[in-house]
Amino acid sequence: MPSPVVDVVVYGATGYTGRLICRELQRLGTSFAIAGRDAGKLAALAATLKPAPPQLVAAIDDLPALARMADHARVVLDCAGPFAAFGRPVQDAALAARRHFLDITGEHEYMLATYQRDAEARAHGVALINAVGFDVVPTDCAAVLAARAAGSPVRRVRIAFAPLGGRATQGTTRSALRAAHLGGLAFTGGKWVPEPVGAQTWRAPLPDPPGERLTASVPWGDIASAPRSTGADEVRVFLPVPPRIAPALPWLSRLGGLMRLPPVQALAERWVRSLPEGPTDAERARARFAIVAEADGAVGTRRVWVKGHDGYDFTAASAALCATWAAAPDFEARGAITPAQAFDPGALLDTMSSHGVTWGQV
């Protein structure tokens, strides 16, 4: 096996979030290469980065090229979604090359499939870490810190997050639409149980702004990661909704089944392509988020809150930081693990303070 040339290779580097991550890796001084299927786009991106990083052309169906790409770095950071459609070949290449694999997914179905590869990852001596961006780093860290404070055994974890302003990228929208047919999901009684979106509501004590809000249960990525991170018997994730809409959500969520139909998928894809690639710099500068995680355990109920700026800027900073840490010689985590299992959650949030992240315990 050839020795790594750089610390990190970013696959899907020419996408909206991939470009942000490359700039952040450059700011950190982390050596990296950029990879993707389009040589022209890679060259254009490299021209904006000083010094220009190595460029590796690898289509998602070109397994030899993916293998060469994975050999090039200590860490493969996958930014090419939707991950349920495109994640597995990149993950396979990293495993075969015995390189750590990180991604920025928030797709719970794909994450649960990754966790099934825990023994395989340990046998190869590597870590597989899904969701090292806004999905799910701040929520995962908050959940673990709340669970530790609540004391083992942890009976229940509830997580609420509120995006304040901003706009989704084409990639985020595409992933959400492709997952719409899955409906809602809860972790209860030690297993994942399908349920309608909005099956439960919670007046979540989010930090100001926005403060306490009515929220409804949604299948956010933490529904896969938080049971693994916290060991809780029950986990749900919540998003603020207008009070008039909340009662109708379980019925409306059934319409997501239409996304299984090819004509509906084609129509949705045409709509996504008509959207702007992502938020402008000015829109990202105005965006904020607020999070609260509540854990019920042996000691009692404890809450941890997190606040920060735009989710895509958070993803760029968090993914670059996690990949840099994973590339370090003293990184010892192995297996299919969550961000808060791979890295100290308090230290991770504290390090993100330079990007406007604050947190605390109630």
N, C-alpha and C positions, 0 to 999 in steps of 0.2 A: 504494500500500500504506500503510495507516495506521501511525503510529508506535506502538511498544509502550507499553502503559500501565503494566505492571509487569515485573519481571525474569523471573518464573517463573509459569507456570500449571501446576497439579497436576491432571492428569486421573485420575479414579478416586480423588479425594481422600477420599471418605467410607469407603473400605475400611479394613481394620485397619492396614495399613502406610502407606496414604496419610495417615491421621490422625496417625500418628507423625511422618511427614515434615513435615506442616504445622506441627506444634509446633516442630520443629527449625528450619524456615525462619524462624519467628517469633523464635526465640531468637537466630538469626544476624542478625536485622534486615533480612532480604532481603524486598523487596516481592513479593507473590505473590497470585494469584487461585486459587480452587478451582473445579473443573469436574467434571461427571458428569451422569448421566441423570436423577437424582431431585432435583427442586427442594426437596422437604421435607427430605431428608437433608442437602443442601448448606446450607440455612438453619440446621438444627440444629447442624452443624459450625461454621458461621460464628459462631454465638452463643457458642461456647466459646473463640473466638480474639479477642484484644484487641490492636489494633483488628480489627474484623471485615473479612475480605478480600472483594473482589468475588466474586460467584457467577455462574458461567456454566453454563447448562443445555445439554448437548449429548449426545444419544444416539449410540451408536456407529454407527448407520445414518443419522444426520442429517448429511449431508456439509456443507450450508451452515452449520449450527451449529458443526461441528468447525472449519470454516474461520475463522469469527468468533473462536472460542476461540484458535486458533493466532495470529491477528493481534494478540491482546491482550497477548502477552508476548514477551520476547526468547528464552525457552527454554520448550519444552514438555516437561514431566516426566510420563511415562506410568506410572501405577501400576495400570492395569486389565488384569489377566490373566484367564485364560491368554492369553498374547500370541500364540500360534499362531492363536487364534481371533479375538482382538480388537485386536491390535497394529497391523495394517497400515493401517486407516483413519486412526488418529491420526498415524502416521508420514507418511502421504500428506498430511495436512493441514499438518503442520509443513513438509514439503518445499515444498508449493505456496506457503506463506506466507513461505518463506525464513527460517525460524526453526530454531535448533538443537533437536535432538530427543534426549532421554535417556529411558531406562526402567530398570525394576528386574527385568527378566526374568532367568531362568537357563536358558531353554529353547534348547538348542543348535540345533535345527532352525530356529527363528525367527531366531536370531542369524546363522546361515549365510546365510539369505535376506536379512537386512539388509546383510551384507557385499557381496552382489551389487549393492547400490545405491551403491557407492563413487563411481563416475563421476558418477552422477546427483546425489549430495550435493555433490560438488566443483563441478559445473556450477551448482548453486544457491547456492554459497558458504556452506554450512552443514556442521555436524558431526552425524552420527548415532552415538550412543554407547549401545550396549546395556549392561545389567547393571552399573549404578552402585551396587549395594547389596552385600550379603554375597556374592551371585553378581554379579560375580566380583572385586570390587575387591581384597580382601586376597590372594587367590590369584594374580590377574593381576599385581599389584605384586610379590609374592614371586617369581614365575616370571621376570619381566623382570630384577629385581635379581640373581637367581642366574645367569641367562643372560649378563648383562653381565660378571659376575665370572668365569664359566667361559671366556669368550672366543669370538669368532666364528672358524669356523662352529660353531654349536651342534648337536650330534648328537641329543641326547635331553633332554627335560624330563619329569620326573615330579612330580606334585603330589598330596599327601595332605592331607585335612582331616578333623578330628574334632570334631563337635558334642558338647558335654559338658552333658547336661541340656537343659532347655527342651522346647518342643513346637511343632509346625508349625501354621501358620494353615490355615483352610479353603482359602484361595487357593493356598498352596504345595502342599497335598495334592491339590487339584484339578488343578493343572498337572502334578504328578508322575504322576498316574493317566492323564491324557490323553496323556502321552508314553511310557507304559509299553510300548506296542506297537512303539516304535522300537528297543527293545533297546539293546545297547551300541554304542560307537563309539570308534575309535582314529584317531589321525593318524599314519600311517607311510608311508615312501616318498614323502613329499610330497603325500599325498592322504588323505582321510577314508575309512576302511574300516569297514564294519559288523562287529561281533563280539559274541558273547554278553557280558552283564554278568558280571564276574568271570573273564574270559578270562585275565587275568594277576593275580598277587598280588605283594605287596611288603612286606617288613618295614620299614615306614617309620619313620625316626628322628624322630618327632614330638617337639616340646618337652614338658617336664614341666609340668603333667600333660597328657596321659596317659602320655607317654614312648613308647618304641618299641612299635609295634603291627602285627599282621598286617592288611594292607589288601587290598582287591580292586578291580579296575578298574570304574569306573562312568561313565555319560555326563553328568558335571557340565558346567556351562556353559563351563568352561575348555577343554574339548575343541574348542570352536569358536574361542575367543578366543586361547588360548596360542600356537597356530601362527602367528597373525597378529602377536601381540605380540613373540614371541621369535625367530621365524625358524627354530625347531628342525625337524629332519627327522622327529622322532618325538615324540609327546606322548600321555601317558595321565594320567588322574586317578583317584585311589584313595580309598576310604572304609574305615575299620576294620570288620571282620567277625569274628564268633566263628570260631575255627579249625574247628569241626565243620561250620559252614555253608558256608565258602568253597568246598569241592570241588563242592557242589551248586548253586552260584549259576548257572553257565552253563545248567544244565537248568531251574532254576526261572525264569530270565529268559524262557524261551520261552513261559511262561504269560501273559506280557504281551500276546501277540497276541490274547488274548481281549478286550482292551479295544477292539478294532475292532468288536465286536458291539454293536449298539444296546441290546439288553436288559441287557448287562453294564454299559454306560455309564450307563444309567438307574439301575441298582441302585447303582453306585458314587456317582452324584450324590446319591441319597437318603442314603447313608451319610455323605457329606461334609457335607451340610446338618444332619445330626444331631450333628456335632461342635461343640465350642465355637469361636467365631470365631477365637480365637487364644490364646496364652499370657497368663496374668494378669501384672500388674506384678510380683508376687512371684516368679513362675516365670521371668520375664525377668531379674530381679535375680540369680537363682541360676545362670543359664546361662553357659557359657563355650565358647570354641572354640580349637582349636590347628591350625596349618597348617605344613607344610614343603614347600618347592619345591626340587628337586634338578636341576641342569643339568650335562650333560657337554659340554665344549667344547674349544677348542684349548688352553686353559691347563690344564684338568683338570676335576675335579668340584667344584662349589660348591653350598652349600645356604643357603637363607634361611628363617628361621622367623618366624611371626607368631602372637601370642596376643591374645585379647580377650574381651569379655563377650558378651552375647546377640547372635545374628545379626540379629534384627529391629531392635534398638537400633542396631547397626552400620549396617544398611541405611538407617535414618532419617537418621543423622548423615552417612553417606557420600553418599547421594543428594542431600541438601540442600546439602552442601558442593560437590559436583560441579556441581550446577545453578547455584549462586551463582557459582562460578568461570567457568562457561560463559557466564553473562550479562554478565561484565565486558567493558568496551570493548576490552581488550587480549587477549582470548581469540582465538587465531589458528588453532586446529586446524580442519581441514576433512576431509570425507570420512566413510566408514563405518569407524569406528576403535574400538579397545578403550579402557577407562579408562586403562590404563597408557601408551597412545599419546597420549591426549588431555591427560593431566596427568603431571607428574613423579612417578614411583612412590614415591621416597623421601620427597618433600615431602608427598605424600598420606597415607602411613602416619604420618609425623611429626605432621601436623596432627591426625590421629585419636587421638593420644596423650591428648588431653584427655577422650577417651571410653574410656580404659583399654586402648588398643591399644599393644602393645610388639612390637618386632621386632629381629632381628639376623642376622648372617651367620656361617656356620661354615666 
